[in-house]
Structure formats: C-alpha cells, structure tokens
Amino acid sequence: MKIAELIAWFEAWANPAWQESWDNCGWQIEPGVLEESARVLVCLTPTLAVMHEAIALKASGTPVNLIFAHHPLIFKPVKSLQTGDAIAEITRLAFHHQIGIYTAHTNFDQVADGTADVLAQVLELKHTSPIVETQPGLGYGRVGTLEPPLTLQELLTKIYTQLQPPDLIFSPEANREQTIDRVAVLGGSGASFISDVVKTGAAAYLTSDCKFHQFQESRDRGLILIDAGHYATERPACAQLVAKLQDLNVEWVQLSQKDEDFRQFYGKY
C-alpha cells in the first residue's frame, strides 16, 4: 500500500474536515513520499526522539518513511525556523531522510476506534455513546455502563492496571466501596466537558489534564473525576491504530518505543 493510499483510507474513516478550528490535522511535513510503499512509525507526539528513532530504524535496514502521530507537530503558524528549535530540526531531518509526518488529532478523537472509543474498550464499557455527539453515533468522549458494576476501588485499580499511568488523581471520596455502574471517558484534556458529563448521569469520569478547581467542581456536582494523565489515556488508541494498519497489510508498521510521557513524579516511591 502506497502512502497516498493509506492516507486516503484513513481520511475516509476520520475526515480531517471534522477537526476543530484551532486544530492542525493532516500533513505536517510531506517530503515527496506519497508514491512510496508505506512503512509507518505510529506515535502519540512527533518529537525529536521519535524522529531519531525513525532514522535509526532506517539506518538498520527498515526504511521508515512516515511518522503517523496523534498530536500535531505544528499547532500555530511558524514565524521562523532556526538552529536549536525542535520544529526546525525535525523539519530538516524529515526532508533530509525523506520521512513524512502526518497528524490525526480532533478528527481521530471523534470516530469509532478513535481515542475515546478505545479508552471505553479498555474499561470494557457497554452500550456506549458519545458524551457530545458531533455527527450521528460519533463525537467527543464516550459514556457507557460497567457490567457488572464495580466499586470505586475496583474501578481505580482497573484503570491503574490497564493504563499504567505514573500517577492517578481522583476526587475526594470517603467511600471507595460505593458501586459505580456508569462511567464516562475522554482521552487527553477533557476537563472542559465536565458539565456535559454530568448530564449523562455518569458517576465517574476518566480523562486528564484537570486543574485543582475542576476537581472541586466535579465533587460539588456529584461526579468522581479521575485524571490518569494525557499520555496514558491516549496511547492505547495509537496501539489500536497499529493493529488496524497491520490488518490493511501495510508493508511495515510499528508503535514508537521513544514516545514520551512528559510528566514525571518525584518522591512517590
């Protein structure tokens, strides 16, 4: 499968036209590789470490020619490219080594088997629907039922075991033995959806990047807010994308081993 064919397949599934106005989905860097057979490194964030990983794979005999990322390399218009700047260096290396960078962000968040859907699958939620529907059956986040219900303690353990975050933050709650049967999820920064989640009747909401007063708001509104971190809540969808591309018989595809969680926690252990 050529890179152009792979991108056409993907965009028929997760149309870049669905992205938010502030977003930048699609080609970030296309150095003339569209007609090449696709050899894809999938990652959450296209960093220098991931680019160096792709170059190292190429040097070892695996001619990687596409980095497929969830987060955009370029969010805002670039005013200059200078030595020492990460975007400038990634751009230089991309053209020098003929490695394209393609991004699927808010369009990928909304679709079946996108970031939210995969997170719901990880928790084995049943009868799921979007928290906010943007088109029939699709949209941001997912809300569904736990069958059988879990205690809050069991739910927290399940999340920690399945996602393996460096830390897990949740709303103050005296009774971890309370039963939870309806859960909402949204990978990445989902605190702005708290009001929408409350309307779904979910007892708990798994997302990331939540601020102090958003935990207060959730507690005051009877919602248990659970923050597992941006990386942990979105990385599973990258692994699922690798499996989908393997099913397409893409010549070579692999999940990045140099993708990074940019948060570390001191003094926990």
C-alpha positions as CSV (number, residue, x, y, z in Angstrom):
1,M,0.0,0.0,0.0
2,K,1.4,3.4,-1.0
3,I,1.4,6.2,1.5
4,A,-1.1,8.1,-0.6
5,E,-3.5,5.1,-0.5
6,L,-3.0,4.7,3.3
7,I,-3.9,8.4,3.9
8,A,-6.9,8.2,1.6
9,W,-8.1,5.2,3.6
10,F,-7.6,6.9,6.9
11,E,-9.3,10.2,5.8
12,A,-12.3,8.3,4.6
13,W,-12.6,7.0,8.2
14,A,-11.5,10.1,10.2
15,N,-12.1,13.1,7.9
16,P,-9.7,16.0,8.6
17,A,-12.7,18.3,7.9
18,W,-14.1,17.2,11.3
19,Q,-11.2,18.9,13.1
20,E,-11.7,21.9,15.4
21,S,-11.0,25.3,14.0
22,W,-7.9,25.7,16.3
23,D,-6.5,22.3,15.3
24,N,-4.0,21.3,12.6
25,C,-4.7,17.8,11.3
26,G,-3.3,16.2,8.2
27,W,0.1,16.6,6.6
28,Q,2.7,18.4,8.8
29,I,5.6,17.6,6.5
30,E,5.3,15.8,3.2
31,P,8.8,15.4,1.7
32,G,7.8,13.7,-1.6
33,V,6.9,10.2,-0.3
34,L,3.3,9.8,-1.4
35,E,4.1,7.2,-4.0
36,E,6.3,5.1,-1.8
37,S,5.2,1.9,-0.1
38,A,4.1,2.8,3.4
39,R,6.4,1.9,6.3
40,V,4.9,3.6,9.3
41,L,6.0,4.5,12.8
42,V,3.0,5.4,14.9
43,C,3.3,7.7,17.9
44,L,1.3,10.0,20.2
45,T,3.6,13.0,19.8
46,P,6.1,13.7,17.0
47,T,9.2,14.6,18.9
48,L,12.9,14.7,18.1
49,A,13.2,11.4,19.9
50,V,10.6,9.8,17.6
51,M,12.3,11.2,14.5
52,H,15.7,9.9,15.7
53,E,14.0,6.5,16.3
54,A,12.7,6.5,12.7
55,I,16.1,7.5,11.4
56,A,17.8,4.7,13.4
57,L,15.3,2.2,12.1
58,K,16.1,3.4,8.5
59,A,19.8,3.0,9.1
60,S,19.3,-0.5,10.4
61,G,17.5,-1.7,7.3
62,T,13.8,-0.8,8.0
63,P,13.2,2.1,5.6
64,V,10.6,4.1,7.6
65,N,9.1,6.8,5.5
66,L,6.1,8.0,7.6
67,I,5.6,9.1,11.2
68,F,1.9,8.9,11.9
69,A,1.1,11.0,15.0
70,H,-1.9,11.9,17.1
71,H,-0.7,15.3,18.2
72,P,0.2,17.9,15.6
73,L,3.8,18.9,15.1
74,I,2.7,22.4,14.2
75,F,-0.2,24.0,16.1
76,K,0.3,27.6,15.3
77,P,1.8,29.3,12.2
78,V,5.6,29.0,12.3
79,K,7.2,32.5,12.1
80,S,10.8,31.3,11.8
81,L,12.9,28.1,11.6
82,Q,16.2,28.5,13.4
83,T,19.0,26.2,14.6
84,G,18.2,24.8,18.0
85,D,14.5,24.9,17.5
86,A,12.9,21.5,17.8
87,I,10.4,22.0,15.0
88,A,13.2,23.3,12.7
89,E,15.4,20.3,13.5
90,I,12.5,17.8,12.9
91,T,11.7,19.6,9.6
92,R,15.3,19.4,8.5
93,L,15.7,15.8,9.4
94,A,12.3,14.9,7.8
95,F,13.4,16.3,4.4
96,H,16.9,15.0,4.6
97,H,15.8,11.5,5.4
98,Q,12.6,11.5,3.4
99,I,10.3,10.8,6.4
100,G,6.9,12.4,6.3
101,I,4.8,13.4,9.3
102,Y,1.1,13.1,9.3
103,T,-1.3,14.0,12.2
104,A,-4.8,12.9,13.1
105,H,-6.0,14.8,16.2
106,T,-9.5,16.0,16.9
107,N,-10.8,14.1,13.9
108,F,-9.4,10.9,15.4
109,D,-10.9,11.7,18.8
110,Q,-14.4,11.5,17.4
111,V,-14.5,8.3,15.4
112,A,-15.2,4.7,16.2
113,D,-11.9,3.1,17.4
114,G,-10.5,6.6,18.0
115,T,-9.1,7.9,21.2
116,A,-12.3,7.9,23.3
117,D,-13.7,4.7,21.8
118,V,-10.5,2.8,22.6
119,L,-10.5,4.1,26.2
120,A,-14.0,2.9,26.6
121,Q,-13.0,-0.5,25.3
122,V,-10.1,-0.7,27.7
123,L,-12.6,-0.3,30.6
124,E,-14.9,-2.7,28.9
125,L,-17.8,-0.3,28.9
126,K,-21.0,-1.5,27.3
127,H,-23.8,0.4,25.4
128,T,-21.5,3.4,24.8
129,S,-22.5,6.7,23.2
130,P,-20.6,10.0,22.8
131,I,-20.6,12.5,25.6
132,V,-21.1,15.2,23.0
133,E,-22.3,14.0,19.6
134,T,-20.9,15.8,16.6
135,Q,-22.4,13.6,14.0
136,P,-24.7,10.5,14.1
137,G,-23.2,8.0,16.5
138,L,-19.8,9.8,16.7
139,G,-18.4,12.6,18.8
140,Y,-16.2,13.5,21.8
141,G,-15.8,11.1,24.7
142,R,-17.8,8.0,25.4
143,V,-20.2,7.1,28.3
144,G,-21.3,3.6,29.0
145,T,-22.1,1.0,31.6
146,L,-19.9,-1.4,33.6
147,E,-21.4,-4.9,33.5
148,P,-21.1,-6.0,36.3
149,P,-20.8,-2.8,38.3
150,L,-17.5,-2.1,40.2
151,T,-16.8,-0.5,43.4
152,L,-14.8,2.8,43.1
153,Q,-11.8,1.0,44.5
154,E,-12.1,-1.7,41.8
155,L,-12.6,0.9,39.1
156,L,-9.4,2.8,40.2
157,T,-7.5,-0.5,40.3
158,K,-8.7,-1.4,36.8
159,I,-7.7,2.0,35.4
160,Y,-4.3,1.8,37.1
161,T,-3.7,-1.7,35.9
162,Q,-4.8,-1.2,32.3
163,L,-3.3,2.2,31.6
164,Q,-0.3,2.1,33.9
165,P,-0.1,5.8,34.5
166,P,2.7,7.3,36.6
167,D,0.1,8.6,38.9
168,L,-3.7,8.6,39.3
169,I,-5.6,11.5,40.7
170,F,-9.2,11.4,41.7
171,S,-11.8,13.5,43.5
172,P,-12.0,13.4,47.3
173,E,-14.3,10.5,48.1
174,A,-14.9,8.9,51.6
175,N,-16.4,5.7,50.4
176,R,-14.3,3.7,47.9
177,E,-16.8,0.8,48.3
178,Q,-19.6,2.7,46.6
179,T,-20.9,1.0,43.4
180,I,-20.1,2.6,40.1
181,D,-22.1,1.4,37.1
182,R,-22.0,4.3,34.6
183,V,-18.6,5.8,33.5
184,A,-17.6,8.5,31.1
185,V,-14.2,8.6,29.4
186,L,-12.3,11.1,27.2
187,G,-8.7,10.7,26.3
188,G,-6.5,13.8,26.6
189,S,-7.6,17.1,28.0
190,G,-11.3,16.6,28.8
191,A,-12.0,18.8,31.8
192,S,-14.0,21.3,29.7
193,F,-16.6,18.5,29.2
194,I,-17.5,18.2,32.9
195,S,-20.9,19.8,32.5
196,D,-21.7,17.6,29.5
197,V,-20.6,14.5,31.5
198,V,-22.9,15.5,34.4
199,K,-25.8,15.5,32.0
200,T,-25.1,11.8,31.0
201,G,-25.7,10.6,34.5
202,A,-22.2,9.1,34.8
203,A,-20.9,8.5,38.3
204,A,-17.3,8.7,37.3
205,Y,-15.3,10.5,34.6
206,L,-11.9,9.4,33.4
207,T,-9.8,12.0,31.5
208,S,-6.7,14.0,32.0
209,D,-5.1,17.5,32.5
210,C,-7.6,18.5,35.2
211,K,-7.0,21.6,37.4
212,F,-7.5,22.0,41.1
213,H,-10.8,23.8,40.9
214,Q,-12.1,21.3,38.3
215,F,-11.8,18.6,40.9
216,Q,-13.8,20.9,43.2
217,E,-16.4,21.5,40.6
218,S,-16.8,17.8,39.9
219,R,-17.1,16.9,43.6
220,D,-19.7,19.6,44.1
221,R,-21.7,18.3,41.2
222,G,-21.6,14.7,42.4
223,L,-19.1,13.4,39.8
224,I,-16.0,11.5,40.6
225,L,-13.3,13.0,38.4
226,I,-10.3,10.7,37.6
227,D,-7.2,12.0,36.0
228,A,-4.8,9.3,34.6
229,G,-2.7,11.7,32.5
230,H,-2.6,12.7,28.9
231,Y,-0.2,10.0,27.7
232,A,-1.8,7.1,29.5
233,T,-5.4,8.0,28.2
234,E,-4.4,8.4,24.5
235,R,-1.5,6.0,24.0
236,P,-3.9,2.9,23.7
237,A,-5.5,4.4,20.6
238,C,-2.1,4.5,19.0
239,A,-1.6,0.8,19.6
240,Q,-5.1,0.1,18.2
241,L,-4.2,2.1,15.1
242,V,-1.1,-0.1,14.6
243,A,-3.3,-3.1,14.7
244,K,-5.6,-1.6,12.1
245,L,-2.8,-0.8,9.8
246,Q,-1.4,-4.3,10.2
247,D,-4.9,-5.6,9.1
248,L,-4.5,-3.5,6.0
249,N,-1.3,-5.3,5.1
250,V,0.8,-2.2,5.3
251,E,4.3,-3.4,4.4
252,W,5.7,-2.4,7.8
253,V,4.2,-0.6,10.8
254,Q,5.3,-0.4,14.5
255,L,4.3,1.6,17.6
256,S,7.1,4.0,18.6
257,Q,9.2,2.9,21.5
258,K,10.5,6.5,22.0
259,D,7.1,8.2,22.6
260,E,7.2,10.0,25.8
261,D,5.1,10.9,28.8
262,F,6.3,14.4,29.6
263,R,5.3,14.1,33.3
264,Q,7.4,12.5,36.0
265,F,6.6,12.4,39.7
266,Y,9.3,12.8,42.4
267,G,9.1,11.2,45.8
268,K,6.2,8.8,45.2
269,Y,8.2,5.7,45.8
